[in-house]
């Protein structure tokens, strides 16, 4: 029997042209169409409260790459914790569409301005002053919100949520629609719905069970107790966290939560849980001494985008499409029913809760839940008089 032999490829290898990076650029310039067709829905639009930037892409080691970019979509309403207005939602939809079709964009970074918040959801002033009591208007608004979530889930580029601060309510929902989330470790994440007259059906009830399991999802969606970034990372909601607090020139972990052990004395998880007593007081004092520096967050985000750049682009997109399917299936199954319920809810509980948050004093922005439950137990109808009796008001000066 004649043993199989490997064919001699020496001649083929020596005669193959040595295509360098410069040659590749020359080939691209020579073979591209005379005119590239734009697939954007609109061109050159600007929206208040939203910034869109193309920043040079970098290799994982930080080396800039000529001709390639990452699209940064930035919620820019920091005085209201980057809560999105109707105009900001419109802009975000178009910004994601533009980034999705941009040939020179590697990845999308979705973030907020400043260091306090990524996003705290819908703008409660707009909700209270315009949409409260107007279900037909809020239904149309929710069409836009749904389109924003769908634009994130349908983006042809990988989407990285840069969690620069609080990610609460609707901000949590649009954040979980992203493919990756990297947070600075002072950030807090969670829901707000049942505490403020709504339900987390703009994505959280679809995405939370997939990410953290049923029990934790129900806990988050009903109790509305915020999780630290460390806890969210432990539960699988974040792919990475980085320190952001500098004290005496050195980065330190979030001093308000437990970061130095996994379990408590009873075997329960301690990592990421809030400190109490003297430990909490010490943590607050340390926090007050420090300054927030998001340079490590930017470095980690750019490193991830750099790793994504070193892949075949169409294979990457197809992989994302397949991996997004559990989110998409849940989202598409529920979004229209959710839109209808949220619109009708603006007549009663949402109308009351959003007004309370918008009109109440800083220290008291929730309604009197006991008074509401007692009134409903006695058969009281929803009326303007009932709503007014539930909303907190600033105490008169003595």
Backbone torsions as a table, in degrees:
resi	resn	phi	psi	omega
1	UNK	NA	131.0	-178.2
2	UNK	-85.0	121.9	-179.3
3	UNK	-65.4	144.7	178.2
4	UNK	-67.6	141.4	178.1
5	UNK	-121.8	149.1	178.9
6	UNK	-78.7	132.3	-179.8
7	UNK	-61.5	147.0	179.3
8	UNK	-78.5	114.4	-178.3
9	UNK	-105.9	10.5	-175.8
10	UNK	-60.2	-46.1	-177.1
11	UNK	-63.3	-44.3	-179.5
12	UNK	-61.9	-40.1	-178.5
13	UNK	-67.5	-35.6	-176.6
14	UNK	-77.2	-20.9	-178.5
15	UNK	-97.0	-9.6	-179.7
16	UNK	-71.5	134.8	179.5
17	UNK	-62.0	142.7	177.4
18	UNK	-87.4	94.7	-176.6
19	UNK	-84.4	109.2	178.8
20	UNK	-90.0	177.5	177.9
21	UNK	-61.2	-39.1	178.6
22	UNK	-62.9	-41.2	178.2
23	UNK	-62.4	-39.4	178.9
24	UNK	-60.5	-43.2	178.4
25	UNK	-63.0	-39.5	179.5
26	UNK	-64.5	-43.3	178.9
27	UNK	-61.4	-44.7	-179.7
28	UNK	-61.3	-42.3	-179.5
29	UNK	-65.8	-35.7	-176.3
30	UNK	-77.7	-28.9	-172.2
31	UNK	-105.0	-8.4	-178.0
32	UNK	-70.8	155.6	179.4
33	UNK	-62.8	156.7	179.4
34	UNK	-64.2	-31.2	-179.8
35	UNK	-138.8	126.7	177.1
36	UNK	-89.4	131.6	-178.7
37	UNK	-81.8	134.4	175.5
38	UNK	-84.7	134.3	177.7
39	UNK	-109.7	15.6	177.0
40	UNK	-74.0	152.9	175.1
41	UNK	-77.4	-28.9	179.5
42	UNK	-152.8	156.0	-177.2
43	UNK	-119.9	139.0	168.4
44	UNK	65.2	28.7	-179.6
45	UNK	-88.8	145.6	176.4
46	UNK	-122.1	141.8	-178.5
47	UNK	-128.8	133.7	178.1
48	UNK	-62.7	137.9	177.9
49	UNK	86.1	10.0	179.9
50	UNK	-141.1	133.8	174.5
51	UNK	-118.7	138.9	177.1
52	UNK	-128.2	124.4	-177.0
53	UNK	-131.9	147.4	169.8
54	UNK	-107.3	113.7	-178.2
55	UNK	-108.4	142.1	-177.7
56	UNK	-54.6	132.3	175.8
57	UNK	-69.7	151.5	-179.5
58	UNK	-130.7	147.1	171.1
59	UNK	-67.0	163.7	-179.2
60	UNK	-55.6	-25.1	178.9
61	UNK	-86.8	4.0	177.5
62	UNK	95.1	0.0	-179.9
63	UNK	-74.2	123.4	178.7
64	UNK	-64.6	148.7	179.0
65	UNK	-115.9	122.2	-178.0
66	UNK	-69.5	134.4	172.6
67	UNK	87.1	-3.7	178.5
68	UNK	-124.4	148.4	-171.7
69	UNK	-140.3	162.7	164.6
70	UNK	-112.0	137.2	178.5
71	UNK	-89.5	121.7	177.1
72	UNK	-101.5	117.2	176.0
73	UNK	-105.8	115.8	-167.7
74	UNK	-120.7	117.6	172.3
75	UNK	-71.5	117.1	-168.3
76	UNK	-119.2	67.0	177.8
77	UNK	-136.9	57.1	-168.9
78	UNK	-65.2	-27.8	-179.8
79	UNK	-68.1	-20.1	175.9
80	UNK	-117.1	34.2	175.5
81	UNK	54.9	36.5	176.3
82	UNK	57.4	29.2	172.1
83	UNK	-66.9	141.1	-172.8
84	UNK	-91.9	132.8	172.1
85	UNK	-88.7	173.1	177.7
86	UNK	-57.6	-42.7	-179.5
87	UNK	-65.3	-36.6	178.1
88	UNK	-66.5	-36.8	177.7
89	UNK	-63.4	-45.3	177.3
90	UNK	-57.3	-45.7	-179.1
91	UNK	-64.5	-38.3	-179.5
92	UNK	-64.7	-40.6	177.5
93	UNK	-57.7	-50.3	-177.5
94	UNK	-70.1	-33.7	179.3
95	UNK	-65.5	-41.6	178.2
96	UNK	-67.2	-37.6	177.8
97	UNK	-63.5	-42.7	-179.5
98	UNK	-65.7	-41.4	178.9
99	UNK	-66.3	-36.8	-179.4
100	UNK	-62.9	-35.6	-176.1
101	UNK	-95.2	-8.0	-177.2
102	UNK	-69.5	121.5	-175.4
103	UNK	-68.6	-26.7	-175.9
104	UNK	-99.3	8.0	179.7
105	UNK	-95.9	129.3	179.6
106	UNK	-88.4	-49.4	-175.6
107	UNK	-146.6	162.7	177.0
108	UNK	-110.8	131.1	174.2
109	UNK	-108.7	118.3	-178.4
110	UNK	-106.6	121.4	-173.9
111	UNK	-153.3	-174.8	177.9
112	UNK	-126.7	164.7	178.5
113	UNK	-78.1	149.4	174.3
114	UNK	80.2	-162.7	-174.8
115	UNK	-124.2	2.8	-177.0
116	UNK	-92.2	-37.1	-172.6
117	UNK	-150.7	138.9	162.0
118	UNK	-72.4	-57.1	178.3
119	UNK	-169.9	140.1	177.9
120	UNK	-110.4	19.9	176.0
121	UNK	98.1	-158.9	-178.9
122	UNK	-66.6	153.3	-177.5
123	UNK	-71.9	109.7	-172.7
124	UNK	-67.4	-27.6	175.9
125	UNK	-64.4	-45.5	178.1
126	UNK	-65.1	-41.0	178.5
127	UNK	-60.1	-48.7	-174.7
128	UNK	-70.1	-38.4	-171.6
129	UNK	-90.5	-20.0	-178.7
130	UNK	-122.0	-49.2	-172.5
131	UNK	-84.5	-25.8	-179.5
132	UNK	-59.3	125.7	-179.0
133	UNK	81.0	2.1	-180.0
134	UNK	-122.0	72.8	-175.8
135	UNK	-60.4	-33.7	-179.4
136	UNK	-66.2	-32.5	177.9
137	UNK	-76.7	-41.3	-179.1
138	UNK	-67.8	-30.7	176.6
139	UNK	-60.6	-41.2	178.5
140	UNK	-70.1	-37.3	175.1
141	UNK	-60.5	-42.9	-178.6
142	UNK	-67.4	-24.3	171.1
143	UNK	-61.6	-42.8	177.5
144	UNK	-65.5	-44.0	179.5
145	UNK	-59.7	-45.9	178.9
146	UNK	-59.3	-40.2	178.2
147	UNK	-64.4	-32.7	178.0
148	UNK	-66.5	-46.5	177.9
149	UNK	-61.9	-43.2	-179.9
150	UNK	-64.9	-33.3	177.8
151	UNK	-65.7	-35.4	176.9
152	UNK	-69.3	-47.9	-177.8
153	UNK	-67.2	-24.4	-177.8
154	UNK	-101.3	5.8	-177.9
155	UNK	-65.4	134.6	179.4
156	UNK	-74.9	-8.1	178.3
157	UNK	-110.2	150.8	175.1
158	UNK	-61.9	141.8	-176.3
159	UNK	-116.3	122.3	-179.7
160	UNK	-109.8	122.0	174.4
161	UNK	-87.5	114.2	176.3
162	UNK	-90.4	100.2	-172.8
163	UNK	-85.8	91.8	-174.7
164	UNK	-86.4	-2.9	179.9
165	UNK	-179.4	-149.8	-177.1
166	UNK	-54.6	137.1	173.3
167	UNK	-129.0	93.7	-167.4
168	UNK	-126.5	148.3	173.2
169	UNK	59.2	-127.2	177.4
170	UNK	-62.4	-26.0	174.7
171	UNK	-65.0	-36.9	175.1
172	UNK	-64.5	-37.6	-177.1
173	UNK	-69.0	-46.6	178.8
174	UNK	-71.1	-26.2	175.8
175	UNK	-69.2	-42.1	179.6
176	UNK	-70.9	-19.3	175.3
177	UNK	-70.2	-19.9	179.8
178	UNK	-72.0	163.5	-178.0
179	UNK	-79.2	-35.4	-177.6
180	UNK	-136.0	147.2	173.9
181	UNK	-133.0	126.3	175.8
182	UNK	-123.3	128.8	-172.3
183	UNK	-122.7	148.3	163.9
184	UNK	-77.5	144.7	-164.0
185	UNK	-81.8	4.7	169.7
186	UNK	-88.8	-7.1	-176.5
187	UNK	-67.6	151.2	172.8
188	UNK	-121.4	144.5	-175.6
189	UNK	-131.5	143.3	177.9
190	UNK	165.1	-173.0	-176.8
191	UNK	-106.8	167.6	-179.8
192	UNK	-137.8	-8.7	-167.6
193	UNK	-49.4	-71.1	-174.6
194	UNK	-62.8	-15.1	175.2
195	UNK	-82.5	-19.0	-173.8
196	UNK	-130.3	20.1	171.0
197	UNK	92.6	25.1	-179.9
198	UNK	-143.6	-172.5	175.0
199	UNK	-135.4	149.5	-173.3
200	UNK	-81.6	54.8	-175.2
201	UNK	-103.7	22.2	172.3
202	UNK	-96.7	22.6	178.7
203	UNK	136.8	-34.5	-174.6
204	UNK	-65.1	-42.1	179.1
205	UNK	-67.3	-19.2	174.7
206	UNK	-84.2	-42.4	-169.9
207	UNK	-91.3	-35.1	-174.8
208	UNK	-58.2	-47.6	-179.7
209	UNK	-60.3	-31.6	178.8
210	UNK	-69.1	-32.9	-172.4
211	UNK	-90.5	-40.9	-170.8
212	UNK	-124.5	0.6	-178.9
213	UNK	89.5	163.5	-171.3
214	UNK	-65.5	-48.0	-175.5
215	UNK	-60.8	-47.4	-179.7
216	UNK	-67.5	-35.2	178.7
217	UNK	-63.8	-45.0	179.0
218	UNK	-64.9	-40.5	177.3
219	UNK	-57.8	-50.0	-177.3
220	UNK	-67.1	-42.8	-173.9
221	UNK	-74.7	-17.8	-178.4
222	UNK	-108.8	-42.2	-177.6
223	UNK	-81.4	-24.8	178.5
224	UNK	60.2	31.5	174.6
225	UNK	-88.4	124.6	-172.5
226	UNK	-73.5	145.3	178.1
227	UNK	-100.9	143.4	171.3
228	UNK	-69.7	161.7	176.5
229	UNK	-60.7	-36.7	179.1
230	UNK	-63.3	-40.7	178.5
231	UNK	-68.8	-43.0	178.6
232	UNK	-61.6	-37.7	176.6
233	UNK	-65.5	-43.8	179.5
234	UNK	-62.3	-35.7	-177.3
235	UNK	-84.4	-5.4	175.6
236	UNK	95.2	13.2	179.2
237	UNK	-84.7	-22.1	-179.7
238	UNK	-121.3	145.0	177.6
239	UNK	-89.0	-16.1	176.3
240	UNK	-165.6	156.6	173.2
241	UNK	-135.5	154.2	177.7
242	UNK	-137.5	150.5	176.5
243	UNK	-69.6	151.2	-180.0
244	UNK	-130.1	-11.6	-176.3
245	UNK	-93.7	124.5	175.2
246	UNK	-105.1	127.5	175.4
247	UNK	-127.2	121.5	-177.4
248	UNK	54.3	38.0	174.9
249	UNK	85.7	-6.5	-177.9
250	UNK	-115.5	145.0	176.2
251	UNK	-74.0	137.8	175.9
252	UNK	-129.7	150.3	178.3
253	UNK	-69.5	162.5	179.4
254	UNK	-48.1	114.7	-174.9
255	UNK	-80.0	-3.9	-177.3
256	UNK	-92.1	-9.5	-178.5
257	UNK	-129.3	162.2	179.6
258	UNK	-73.9	125.0	179.2
259	UNK	-129.6	-3.0	-172.9
260	UNK	-105.1	3.9	175.5
261	UNK	-155.0	154.4	-177.9
262	UNK	-86.7	-40.3	-173.0
263	UNK	-122.7	155.1	172.2
264	UNK	-92.4	-174.0	-175.6
265	UNK	-65.3	-19.0	-178.8
266	UNK	-98.0	3.8	179.5
267	UNK	85.0	6.3	175.9
268	UNK	-85.8	155.3	179.0
269	UNK	-64.2	130.7	175.9
270	UNK	-109.5	-27.9	-176.5
271	UNK	-58.4	122.9	178.2
272	UNK	87.6	-5.6	179.1
273	UNK	-80.7	151.2	-176.8
274	UNK	-67.0	142.1	172.9
275	UNK	-73.1	161.1	179.0
276	UNK	-135.2	167.0	173.0
277	UNK	58.5	-135.7	-176.3
278	UNK	-64.2	-35.4	179.5
279	UNK	-63.6	-38.7	177.6
280	UNK	-67.3	-42.4	178.7
281	UNK	-60.8	-42.4	177.2
282	UNK	-64.0	-40.1	179.1
283	UNK	-63.2	-41.3	178.5
284	UNK	-64.7	-38.4	178.6
285	UNK	-65.2	-41.0	178.1
286	UNK	-66.0	-40.7	178.2
287	UNK	-60.2	-41.1	-179.3
288	UNK	-65.8	-27.8	-180.0
289	UNK	-78.7	-21.0	-171.2
290	UNK	-94.9	176.0	174.4
291	UNK	-128.3	151.3	-179.2
292	UNK	-89.6	129.7	-178.6
293	UNK	-132.8	115.0	-176.1
294	UNK	-97.3	18.6	-178.2
295	UNK	-65.2	-36.7	178.1
296	UNK	-68.5	-33.1	176.5
297	UNK	-64.2	-46.9	178.6
298	UNK	-61.6	-41.4	-179.6
299	UNK	-62.5	-42.4	-178.9
300	UNK	-69.4	-38.9	177.8
301	UNK	-63.8	-46.2	-179.6
302	UNK	-66.8	-32.9	176.8
303	UNK	-64.2	-43.6	177.6
304	UNK	-62.8	-45.2	178.1
305	UNK	-60.9	-36.4	177.4
306	UNK	-64.2	-40.1	177.0
307	UNK	-64.6	-39.2	178.8
308	UNK	-65.4	-31.9	179.3
309	UNK	-64.4	-28.3	-176.7
310	UNK	-89.4	47.2	177.3
311	UNK	-139.6	162.6	171.5
312	UNK	-68.4	125.9	-172.7
313	UNK	-63.4	-43.4	-178.5
314	UNK	-71.4	-36.7	176.2
315	UNK	-64.7	-37.1	177.2
316	UNK	-63.8	-47.0	-179.9
317	UNK	-60.4	-45.0	179.7
318	UNK	-63.7	-40.0	177.8
319	UNK	-60.3	-43.5	178.2
320	UNK	-63.7	-42.8	179.1
321	UNK	-57.8	-42.6	-179.5
322	UNK	-70.5	-42.3	-177.6
323	UNK	-71.2	-22.7	177.9
324	UNK	-80.0	-11.7	-171.3
325	UNK	-55.4	-42.4	177.6
326	UNK	-59.6	-40.0	176.1
327	UNK	-64.8	-47.8	-176.5
328	UNK	-63.1	-41.6	-178.6
329	UNK	-62.9	-44.1	178.5
330	UNK	-67.0	-43.8	-178.0
331	UNK	-63.2	-49.4	-176.7
332	UNK	-68.9	-27.3	179.3
333	UNK	-70.8	-28.8	-169.0
334	UNK	-115.0	-17.2	-165.6
335	UNK	-63.1	-36.2	-177.2
336	UNK	-75.9	-40.1	174.1
337	UNK	-61.2	-39.8	179.2
338	UNK	-63.8	-40.1	179.7
339	UNK	-61.0	-43.8	-178.7
340	UNK	-65.2	-44.0	-179.3
341	UNK	-65.5	-43.9	-178.9
342	UNK	-61.6	-35.7	178.2
343	UNK	-64.6	-49.9	-178.9
344	UNK	-65.0	-32.2	-180.0
345	UNK	-64.8	-18.0	177.9
346	UNK	-66.9	-11.6	179.0
347	UNK	-80.6	-24.4	-172.7
348	UNK	-127.6	-89.6	-171.3
349	UNK	-66.3	-42.9	179.6
350	UNK	-66.1	-40.4	177.9
351	UNK	-57.9	-39.6	-179.0
352	UNK	-75.0	-47.3	-175.7
353	UNK	-66.2	-42.3	-179.1
354	UNK	-69.6	-36.6	176.1
355	UNK	-65.6	-39.7	179.4
356	UNK	-62.4	-42.5	-179.9
357	UNK	-67.3	-37.2	-176.6
358	UNK	-78.5	-35.8	-172.8
359	UNK	-100.4	-21.4	-175.2
360	UNK	-71.8	159.3	176.5
361	UNK	-65.7	159.7	-174.3
362	UNK	-54.5	-36.8	-175.5
363	UNK	-86.5	-3.9	-177.4
364	UNK	-148.8	91.0	-176.4
365	UNK	-118.2	15.9	175.1
366	UNK	-113.0	151.1	-179.6
367	UNK	-72.8	175.0	173.9
368	UNK	-83.5	93.5	-174.6
369	UNK	-65.4	-34.5	-179.9
370	UNK	-66.0	-44.3	179.3
371	UNK	-62.4	-39.7	178.4
372	UNK	-62.9	-48.8	-177.3
373	UNK	-64.2	-37.2	177.2
374	UNK	-66.2	-40.8	179.7
375	UNK	-64.5	-44.3	179.9
376	UNK	-67.0	-35.1	178.4
377	UNK	-63.7	-26.4	178.7
378	UNK	-92.5	5.7	176.4
379	UNK	83.7	15.5	-179.3
380	UNK	-66.1	133.3	176.6
381	UNK	-79.0	157.9	173.0
382	UNK	-69.1	124.0	-179.0
383	UNK	-143.7	164.6	176.5
384	UNK	-59.2	-37.0	-180.0
385	UNK	-64.3	-41.9	178.6
386	UNK	-63.9	-45.9	-179.3
387	UNK	-58.5	-47.6	-178.3
388	UNK	-62.9	-33.2	-178.6
389	UNK	-71.7	-20.0	-176.0
390	UNK	-92.4	-23.2	-174.4
391	UNK	-77.1	129.5	178.9
392	UNK	-72.1	146.4	177.9
393	UNK	-129.6	153.2	179.4
394	UNK	-61.7	138.8	179.0
395	UNK	-71.2	141.4	178.8
396	UNK	-66.6	142.3	179.1
397	UNK	-64.4	137.9	179.4
398	UNK	-65.7	NA	NA
